[in-house]
Amino acid sequence: MREVYLDYIATTPVLPEVLEAMLPYFRDAYGNVQSLHNWGDKAREAVEDARGRVADLIGGEAEEIIFTASGTESNNFAVKGLAIAQQSKGKHIVVSAIEHFSVLHSAKTLEKWGFEVTEVPVDKYGLVDPDKVAQSIRKDTILVSIMHANSEVGTIEPIKEIANIVKKSGAIFHTDAVATAGTIPVDVKEMGVDALSLAGNQFYGPKGAGALWLKKGVRIIPFLDGGVQEGGRRAGTEDVPAIAGLGKAAEMAKAGMGTRAKRFSALRDKLIAGLPKRIEHVTVTGHPTQRLPGNASFCIEFIEGEAMLMLLNSQGIAVSSGSACTSRALKASHVLIAMGIPHEIAQGSLLFSFGLDSTGEDVDYVLEAMPPIVDRLRQMSPLYSKFLKEPKRGKK
Amino acid sequence: MPVYNEKVMEHFMSPRNVGEIENADGVGEAGNPVCGDMMTFYIKVKDNHISDVKYKTFGCGAAIAVSSMVSEMAMGKTLEEAKEITPALVAKKLEGLPKNKFHCSNLGAQALNKAIDNYLKKQGKAAKSKKGGKR
């Protein structure tokens, strides 16, 4: 059976060159970065080399990179650590309604700690309106965290405009760039942000490797207390292989970004154009043009995402969904709901994401496989029979 | 994939008795699309026995497997026997459901129960038992 992985948004594989860059640090150069001998020196060189490459990917300085174990850790660190560090100036923070849970739940925790949180809504495309951010900023706003792009619907946010607004207010601006760093151009200076999260497993680096870029001079309260690692801001023995892999992945992402994006967006556009031709009552979610190159997201009406995932998987196709049933919490994607998509339609969410191994034949295969799967589930769906019995209901 | 056992997967991949019954003697609906699962059961009754049962299901793998299993369990049973079908019994027959799927997706027995009540009501002997069945 043909195997088609179209879930690169969940994670990318590690490139062979990245694995090569990691391997020496397991068995040969296994020293502790903090050790004062040759073993330590080799490990330290690897970490500092990677720091430079990651900084280079996002236009920052090496000393501004703090390595973490994931995008989630970077977001937790930024939101909680920056808020706590600024709390003498105020206790109000602003986030968007479609942030990743590592930002939203961190904000919830801050609420429990006595902070106030304002959630900025998004429009039907998942776009944050910079004016709405401006309206939500108060005198006591100390931190704003808005993502660079939302991986679930692909929408890229107007970060530069938002950063300008936040800067005028004097608050700190953090952006979750997990979906974009290594995928589309990210330049911290041009964007005008104060802090930025990224994760290696989004651009062919290993899992367990993330980073927080923090502008020089911005105060943060460490999460992990202990030794002097990462300038005392993130204690714990450095995961040298993971960091070395992240560095290599960053270097390759920067070099290959243009060609990658061009290829992915061609595949994305082919699927976005093709699927609604093969299946009725399909909507594309997210922004039509301001979207991630590898993201093609849809809502298929009258049926549910998990059942689709299972049938697609039986055809060797791996994708994801934002339906309630596919989430452990059994709630439909907060992103789709925030965009105003009704619950029953959000249940039919399906997300295809393209990567380096994707081909045009993969798209053809998906376009062949989808109609019978959708048809089969619709034949079984009480919502579809109701729809068919109500001809007056107009097409969306 | 979600952690479904072979029995659940088999019912999901080849669900029994899918469809609607025209002029059904009883129709029952449970769940709603907001929470992710919704089932409509249709029954035909002859001599106090369920002579045919069909359903339509919107929902996840578990919801589809549950509907299929309930239809199998109900087919040919007396109405009294069919009313004894509970979510716990359905889950047992399916050799287990993931914990988080037990409540939201296990609505088949409830929908069947409602279909039986609907039939009884039409017969002018409205069910005294609590509507909606046991959860």
Interface residues (C-beta under 8 A of the other chain):
Chain A: F302 I303 E304 E306 A307 L309 M310 N313 S314 S323 A324 C325 T326 R328 L330 A332 H343 E344 Q347 Q379 M380 S381 P382 L383 S385
Chain B: M1 P2 F12 M13 P15 V18 E20 E29 P33 V34 C35 G36 D37 M38 M39 T40 K56 T57 F58 G59 C60 G61 A62 A63 I64 N100 K101 C104 S105
